[in-house]
Amino acid sequence: MIVLEHEDGTRAAVGTTAAVSGVHTPSFAGAMLDVVGEALVVLSQDGDRAEVHPVDHARPDAAPLVAEVRSRLRSYMAARSEAGEGGDVHVDIGPDAVAASHEVASHLRISWPEIQEILEAGDAAARLRLEARVLERETVLLRAVLGRGRAED
């Protein structure tokens, strides 16, 4: 089970059970787990109990979002690679919207509260929409840092 723990020791209210697909040590610090979320975990307010909920079933409107998010993820990874932050330009996500939404969240290098917001989004379509916006924003920011604007893409 993976639940965000804040610096002050408090924990987020939502997490996930997950399969760990790999562990690596990034250049910036610590260790990074590559995980694929399997089920939603909701912690009680006092943190003493957790309820595991099945991962949502993808709504039909989520499927077209997978292709969009795949494209944005590849652009984001290319920008990360160009910035020297270790982006895998050959990254891919599967066609299942639920699995894809969790996998994309694991690739994002954004604040934990923002990751938490994505995980709490409700369903795969909502997660994918949020991820598409975040991927676009982060790609634009990385390219701006590199001195490359949209006109040069």
C-alpha positions as CSV (number, residue, x, y, z in Angstrom):
1,M,0.0,0.0,0.0
2,I,1.3,3.4,-0.9
3,V,0.2,6.5,1.0
4,L,1.9,9.9,0.9
5,E,3.5,10.9,4.1
6,H,4.1,14.6,4.6
7,E,7.3,16.0,6.1
8,D,5.4,16.7,9.4
9,G,4.5,13.0,9.6
10,T,0.8,13.3,8.7
11,R,-0.5,11.0,6.0
12,A,-2.8,11.7,3.0
13,A,-6.3,10.4,3.2
14,V,-6.1,8.4,-0.1
15,G,-3.5,6.0,-1.4
16,T,-3.3,2.9,-3.5
17,T,-2.3,-0.7,-3.3
18,A,0.3,-1.2,-6.0
19,A,2.6,-3.6,-7.8
20,V,6.2,-2.4,-7.6
21,S,7.7,-2.8,-11.1
22,G,11.1,-1.4,-10.3
23,V,13.3,0.7,-8.0
24,H,15.9,3.2,-9.1
25,T,18.1,5.9,-7.5
26,P,17.6,9.2,-9.3
27,S,20.4,11.8,-9.4
28,F,18.6,14.3,-7.3
29,A,18.2,12.2,-4.1
30,G,16.5,9.2,-2.4
31,A,15.0,6.2,-4.2
32,M,12.1,6.1,-6.7
33,L,9.7,3.2,-6.9
34,D,8.0,2.4,-10.3
35,V,4.5,1.4,-9.3
36,V,1.2,0.5,-10.9
37,G,-1.8,1.3,-8.8
38,E,-4.3,-1.5,-8.4
39,A,-6.9,-0.4,-5.9
40,L,-7.9,2.8,-4.1
41,V,-7.1,2.9,-0.4
42,V,-9.1,5.3,1.8
43,L,-7.7,5.9,5.3
44,S,-9.9,6.8,8.2
45,Q,-9.4,10.3,9.7
46,D,-7.5,8.9,12.7
47,G,-5.3,6.8,10.3
48,D,-6.1,3.6,12.2
49,R,-8.2,1.9,9.5
50,A,-8.0,1.7,5.7
51,E,-10.7,0.6,3.3
52,V,-9.7,-0.8,0.0
53,H,-12.0,0.0,-2.9
54,P,-11.8,-1.6,-6.4
55,V,-10.2,0.5,-9.0
56,D,-12.9,2.3,-11.0
57,H,-14.1,0.9,-14.3
58,A,-13.3,3.1,-17.2
59,R,-16.1,5.1,-18.7
60,P,-16.4,5.0,-22.5
61,D,-15.3,8.6,-22.7
62,A,-12.0,7.8,-21.1
63,A,-10.6,5.7,-24.0
64,P,-9.9,8.6,-26.4
65,L,-8.1,10.4,-23.6
66,V,-5.5,7.6,-23.4
67,A,-4.1,8.5,-26.9
68,E,-3.9,12.2,-26.0
69,V,-2.2,11.5,-22.7
70,R,0.2,9.1,-24.3
71,S,1.3,11.8,-26.8
72,R,1.6,14.4,-24.0
73,L,3.6,12.0,-21.8
74,R,6.1,11.4,-24.6
75,S,6.5,15.1,-25.2
76,Y,7.0,15.6,-21.4
77,M,9.6,12.8,-21.3
78,A,11.4,14.3,-24.2
79,A,11.5,17.7,-22.5
80,R,12.8,16.0,-19.3
81,S,15.5,14.2,-21.3
82,E,16.5,17.4,-22.9
83,A,16.7,19.1,-19.5
84,G,19.0,16.3,-18.2
85,E,16.3,15.0,-15.9
86,G,16.2,11.4,-17.2
87,G,13.1,11.2,-19.3
88,D,12.4,8.0,-21.2
89,V,11.3,9.1,-24.7
90,H,10.1,5.6,-25.5
91,V,7.7,5.4,-22.6
92,D,4.4,3.9,-23.4
93,I,1.1,3.3,-21.6
94,G,-1.4,0.5,-22.3
95,P,-4.8,1.1,-23.8
96,D,-6.7,0.5,-20.5
97,A,-7.7,3.9,-19.3
98,V,-7.7,2.9,-15.6
99,A,-4.2,1.4,-15.7
100,A,-2.9,4.2,-17.9
101,S,-4.1,6.9,-15.5
102,H,-2.3,5.3,-12.6
103,E,0.8,4.6,-14.7
104,V,1.0,8.2,-15.9
105,A,0.8,9.5,-12.4
106,S,3.8,7.4,-11.5
107,H,5.9,9.2,-14.2
108,L,5.1,12.7,-13.1
109,R,7.7,14.7,-11.2
110,I,5.4,17.1,-9.5
111,S,4.6,17.9,-5.9
112,W,3.1,15.1,-3.8
113,P,0.0,17.1,-3.1
114,E,-0.6,17.4,-6.8
115,I,-0.1,13.7,-7.3
116,Q,-2.6,13.2,-4.4
117,E,-5.1,15.4,-6.2
118,I,-4.8,13.3,-9.3
119,L,-5.2,10.0,-7.4
120,E,-8.3,11.4,-5.7
121,A,-9.8,12.6,-8.9
122,G,-12.6,10.0,-8.8
123,D,-12.3,8.0,-12.0
124,A,-9.9,7.2,-14.9
125,A,-11.4,9.9,-17.2
126,A,-11.0,12.6,-14.5
127,R,-7.4,11.5,-13.7
128,L,-6.5,11.4,-17.4
129,R,-7.9,15.0,-17.9
130,L,-5.9,16.3,-15.0
131,E,-2.8,14.5,-16.2
132,A,-3.1,15.9,-19.7
133,R,-3.2,19.4,-18.2
134,V,-0.3,18.7,-15.9
135,L,1.8,17.1,-18.7
136,E,1.2,20.1,-20.9
137,R,2.1,22.6,-18.2
138,E,5.2,20.7,-17.1
139,T,6.4,20.3,-20.8
140,V,5.9,24.1,-21.4
141,L,7.8,24.9,-18.2
142,L,10.7,22.5,-19.0
143,R,11.0,24.0,-22.5
144,A,10.9,27.5,-21.1
145,V,13.8,26.6,-18.8
146,L,15.7,25.3,-21.8
147,G,15.0,28.5,-23.7
148,R,12.7,26.7,-26.2
149,G,9.2,28.1,-26.6
150,R,6.2,26.7,-28.4
151,A,7.2,28.3,-31.7
152,E,10.4,26.3,-31.8
153,D,8.7,22.9,-31.1
